[in-house]
Amino acid sequence: MKNGTVKSTALKAAARREDFEALYQRHSREVWALAYARWMNADTAMDVAQEAFLRLWKQWEDGEVILNPRAWLLRVARNLAEDFAKSAFRRNGTHPPQMMNGVQGREALPLENLEREETFGQLREAMAEMSKADREILTLRYALDYDTDRIAETLDINATAVHMRLSRARQRLANRLHANGVHHAP
């Protein structure tokens, strides 16, 4: 009988790992993008996403039942991204080099791509200057290609508020880009 219990436990653990891996595949990009929208830093976003998934795993290990893992992960990621603002590293004004220098490719780009890269750099700078709420809604809409209903569900607001926030965020982004001399989209 003891051998059957061991097999059952091993099967349950394997099933839980498979469920977790499937959940990670479905939602990791979204969790990462939410954190990226807050800080405009890929490394920080990855740290936040990994921590959110680690906390989910620990909850499962403790036997907690999470009815909507996607919503739980997004809420935890948002909270972790906010907590990052309170960290000593952030408060002291120290930023990783890529935050200060921008992300550059390893190979020289052809001339026609240089202008596009410059425009994307200006876009990143403009986004970094915007409020976290504006970055978040623009990222959900344009980086993740979410429709209004999915954005409303993710942010726990109604569809009318999504349209209003998107419209205002786009206008603020356009104004910043125009002020920085960007007069066309890449």
Secondary structure, 3 states (H helix, E strand, C coil): CHHHHHHHHHHHHHHHHHHHHHHHHHHHHHHHHHHHHHHCCHHHHHHHHHHHHHHHHHHHHCCCCCCCHHHHHHHHHHHHHHHHHHCHHHHCCCCCHHHHHCCCCCCCCCHHHHHHHHHHHHHHHHHHHCCHHHHHHHHHHHHCCCCHHHHHHHHCCCHHHHHHHHHHHHHHHHHHHHHCCCCCCC
